[in-house]
Amino acid sequence: MKSKFRKHEPDFYILFSTIMLVFIGVIMVYSASSPKALLEFGDALYFFKRQFIWAILGLITMIVLMNIDYHIWKKHSTLIYVFTIILGLLIFTPLGIELKGARRWLNLGFTTFMPSDAIKLGSIIFFASFLENKKEKVSSLKDGLIPAFLVIGLSTGLVYLQKDLSTSITVAGTMLSMYFIAGMPYYVFIISGVLATIFIRVAIYSEGNEYRLERIKSFRDPFADKLGDGYQIVQSLYALGSGGLFGVGLGKSKQKFFYIPEAYNDFIFSIIGEELGLVGTTFILALYAIIIFRAFNVAKNSNDKFAFFVSCGIGSLIAIQAFMNIAVVTSSIPPTGINLPFISSGGTSLIFYLASIGILLNISRYTKIGGSKKNEHNS
C-alpha cells in the first residue's frame, strides 16, 4: 500500500498533553501566587485570573492555528522574521521598559509584551524555510554555513542585548539543533560548542555582569551563603525535598509564603514538587516527554522539509527551555531567569508556546498515514 498524505485529525497526544500542562499551570499559579497576590493586591485570585485569561486566549490561538494550513508560514517566513526582529529592536525605543534590572519588555499600555518569545517562534519558521531552500547546500561554506550562522547570530544576539543570557542560549540551542538535524558537519557542531562555551564564559566574567558570576559561585555551594546568593536555590531544594513521594497536598506549600521569590514563575516547579511530590513532578515530566517525542514523530512523518524542520524546532525549543528551568530549580545548572513552558505565570510566553503547538498540530494533520514506515519528504 502506498503511503498517503491527506488531512486527518491532529495528534491527540500532543493536544491532550498540552491542555493538561496548561490546566496544571493555571491551578499551580493560583496556589503559588495567592500569598503574594493577597498581600500586594488584596486579592488572592489576582494572578490566577490573569493566567486564566491568558490561558483561554492561548488555547483559542492554538485552535485557530491548528486549522490554518502551515504552508502559509513558509510563504511569509521572511516577513514574519523581519517583524519579530523589529519587535526586538523596539525594546531600545521609548516603548521598551526595564523591569527587574533588565530591559526585555514593551509597554503596550494595557499590558506588557516580551519580544523574545516572538523571536523564538519567528526564528524557527524562518530558519526552517532557509534550511529547506538550501537542501544539499546546508554544509557548504558560502551557501550554507555563513548565512546560517548569520541568522543564528542575529536572533541570538538581539535577545542577548536584552541582558537575557538564558533565553539567548535557548534560541541558539534550538536553531543549532535544527541545523544539526539538517546536516551540519560534525566538526562545525564541535566548533560551535567550543565557541558557545567561550561566549558564555565571556558573558559571565565580563565587566558589568558580576551578578552572573555570583550565580556561578552560589551554584557551586548554595548552602555556603544560604541567606545570600544561595537563598533561592536552597529554598527551592527545601521545597522539593519536603514534598517527598506524594507531596504535602495541593495548596499546602509553606515555601510559597515568601520564602521562594518568583514562586509562581521561574520556580513554580519547586512548588509543584512540594505540593504534589515526586509523583506530581514525574507526571509533569512525562507530559513534556510526550510532547517532545510526538513532535519529532510528526517531523519524521511530515509532508515536506519545511514541516519537518518546524516540527523539530518546536520540539527542540520546548525540550531545551523545560530542561533549563527544571535544571535550575533542582540546582543542576547555575540559576537563570527562564520560565517553565505552559506552566509558569506569564501571558506572552503562554500565548506563543500555544501558538507553536497550534502550528505543530496543523502539521500533524498532514502527516503520513498507512503504508511504508520509511520516511519520505517532498521537495
N, C-alpha and C positions, 0 to 999 in steps of 0.2 A: 504493500500500500504506500502510495506517495505521500510524503509529509505535506501538510497544508497549513497555510497561514490565513485564518479567517477570524473575524471578530467574534469574541466569545466573552464569557463572564470574567471579571478581573480576578486576580489572585486572592482567594479567600483568606489565606494565612496571613498575608501582608495586611489586608484590610482589618481583620479581626485583631491582630497583634497591635496595630497602630491605635485602634479605638480603645483597646484595653489600656495601653500606656497613657493615652490622653485622659481616660477616666480616672485611672490611679493618680495621675498628675494633679488633676483638679482636687481630688479628695486630700491628697497629701499637702498640697499648697495651703488648703484650709487648715489642716491640722498643724502644719509647721509655722504658719504665719499668724495664727489667731492671737497669741500674746502680744506681738508687736503691733498688730492692727488695732487691738483694743487699747493699747497704751497710747499710740500716736494719733489714731483717728477716732477713737471711741466706738469703733465698730469691728467686732471680731471677724465679721464676714467681708471686710474691705478688700483684701487681696483675693479672697475666694471669688467674689462677684466679678472682679476684673478678669481673673483667669477663666472663669466660666464663660464670660462673653467672648474672650479671645478664642476659647476652645470651640464655641459654636461657629464663629466666623471662620476659624481654621478648617473645621470639618466641612463647612459649606464650600470653602475654596477647594478642598481636596475632592469633593464630589463633582464640582464643576470641571476641574482639570482632568478628572478621571474620565470624563465624557468628551473631552476635546482631543482630536486626533493629534498625537505627539509630533507629527511631521511639521506642524506649524511652527514649532520651536526651532527646528532646523532651518526653516525658511527665513526666520527673523533672528537667528542666533547672534549675528553681528550687532544688530540694533539693540537686542536685549543686553548684550555685554557692554556696549558703549553706555547704555542707560544706567547700568549698575555702577560703572566706573564714575560716571558723573555724580551719582548719588554719594559715592565715597568721597569725591572731591568737595562736595557741598559741606562736608564736615568742617572744612577750613574757611568757610564763609560765616557771616553773622548768624546763619541758620544753625550752625554747629554749637552745641553746648557741652560744657565739661561737667561730668558727674563722677564722684568717687575718684578724683585725681586723674581722669583720662577724658580725652575729647573723642567720643565714639558715637554720639547721638545727634540726631537732627530734631529740632523743636518744631513740630507741626501745629502747635497751638493747642489742639485737643488731646494730643498725646506725643510721646517721643518715639523716634524711629531709629533703628540701628542698621546702617547701610551694609555692614559686614555680612549680615545674614543674606541680603540680596546678592552680594558679591559672590558668596559661596555657590548659590544656585546658578547665577548668571555665568560664572566661570565654568561650571560643569557643562552647561548647554553649549557654550561657545567652543570649549576645548573638545567636546565630543564631535562637533561639526568639523573642527580643524583636523582631528585625527582621522575622521572618515575620508576627508578630502585628500589627505596625504597618502593614504593607502600604503604601498610598499616603500614610500619615501620617508616614513617616520624615523628611520635610523640614519638617514643621510645628514651630513653636517649642515649643508646650505639650506635644504628644503625642509628638513625635519627638526634637528636638534636646536639650531639657533632660534628659529621662530617659536618653537615650542617653549623654550626656556625664557624667551622674552615675554610670552603670555603668562607663564607661571610667575615670573619675576614681577610683572605688573600687578597681578592680582594679589600676590603675597605682600609686595612692597607697600601697596596702598593701605592694606589692613595694618601692616606693621607701623606705618606712620601715625596711626591712631593709638599708638602705645598699647597694642593688643598682641603680644607675642604668642599667646596660646592659640588665638584664632588664626593668626598668620601661619603657625605650624600646621593647624588643621587644614587650611586651604592648600598649602604647599603639599602636605601629605596626600590629600585627595587627588590633586592633579598629577602628582608623580605616580600615584597608584594607577591612574588611568593611562598614563604614558607607558608605564612598565608593562601593563597588560597589552598595550597596542604594539609592543615590540621594541621598547627602549633597549639598546645594547647593555649587557651586564656591566661592562666597565664604566659606562656612563652612570648607571644606577649606583655603583660603588663610589664613584667620584662625587655624585650628588649627595650621598650620605655623609662623606667627609666634609664637603663644603657646608652642608647644613649644620653639622656639628660645630664647625668653626664659627659660622654665623651666630648660632645660639650662644656660644661662649662669649663672643664679642658683645652680643646684645645684653648679656648678664653682667659682664665686667666693665662695660663702657661707662664713662662719666655720666652722672645723672640717672643711672639705673641701679643705684645702690640697694633699692628695695628688693630687686630681683636677687641680688647676692645674699641678702638677709634671708630670703626664702630658701635658698640652697642650704644655708647654714642650719636653718630650723628643720629642714627636711632630714639632714644627716642625724640629728638627735633632737627631736621636738621636745623631749622631756627635760633637756638641759636648760631650756628657758620656757617652761610651760605656762608662765603667766605673761610672757612677752611674745616674741616672734613665733614660738611654737604653740601658742594658745589655741588657735583654731584647729590645728591638726590633732592636738591632744584631746580636745573636747569632742572632735569627730570620732576618734578612736574609742573614747569613753562611751559614746552613744552606740556605736556598732557592737562593742563588747558587752554592754549591758542588755542588748536585745536578745542574746542567746539564740536558741533554736526557733522559738515561736514569737519572740518579741514581748514587750511589756503590755501591748494592747493598743489598738488604734486610738489616737488622741491622747495617750497617756505618757508621751515623751516628757522627760524632765529637761533634756538638753535644749529644747526649743525655747525654754524660758530664759532667753538672753545669754545663754552660755555659748551657743554657736552663732556667730554672725552669719547673715545670709542663709539662715536655716531653711528658708523656703525657695532658695535659688541655687547657688553653686553647691551647697552642702545638703541638699534635700535628701540625697541618697543615704546619708548617715541617720537622718530622722526615720527614713523607711526601715533601715536596719534596726534601729532602736524599737520602733513600734511593731514591726512585722517580723523581725528576726531574720535568721538565715533562710527560712522558708520563703519569706516575702522577697528578700533580695535575690534569691535564686530564681524565683518566678519572673522578676523584672529582667534578669539577665537572659532567661530563656526567651522572653518576648523579643528582646533585641536580637538574639541569635537567630530567631525565626525570620525576622525582617531582613537581616543581612544575608542569610543563606538564601532566602527566596529571591532577594534582589539579584543575586548572582545567577540564580536559576533562571530568572526572567531574561537576564543578559544572554545566557547560554542558548536559550530557545527563541531569541528575538528575531525580528523580521529583517533587520538591516544593521549595518555597522553603527549608525548614529544611535539607534535604540540600545545597541549593545554597550556602547561607551557611556551613555547617560545612565543606564542601569548600574553599571559598575561604579560610576562616580557617586551616585546616590548611596549605594551600599557602602562604599568606602567612607564617605562623609559621616554617615551615621555610626559606623564602626569606630572610626578614629575619635570622634567627639565623645561618644559614650565611654570609650575606653579611657580617654584622658580625664574625664570628670570622675569616673569611679576610681581610677588610679590615684587621683589627688585625695579623694575622700578616705581611701584606705592607706594613705601615706606610702604609695608605691612609686610615685614620682613627686618632684617638688610642687608646692602649691601654685596653681594658676587660676585665673578667673574665667572659667568656662562652664557653661550650664549643661544640664543633662537633657538631651533631646526629648521632646514631647512631655516632659515631666516638670522641669524647673519653671518657676514663675517667669513670665516674660512674653508679651504679645508678639513682637516681631519674630522672635525665634520660632515660636509655635506656628505662626502663620506660614513661614517659609518652609519649615520642615514638613508640614502637612501638604503644602503645595508640591514639594518634591515627591511625596508619597502619591499624590494625585497623578503626577506625570508618570511615575513608575507603574501605577495601577493601569493607566491607559496603555502603556507599552505592553503590560501583561495580557491585555485583551487581544493582542495581535501575535502572541507567541505561537510557536509551532505546536500543533496537536496531532497525535496519531503518527503512524509510520515510523520511519527510522529514527533512532536516537542520535544519530550523527548530526552535529550542529551545522547548519547551512546559513550563510548570510548573503543576502542580495546586495550587490554593489549599488 
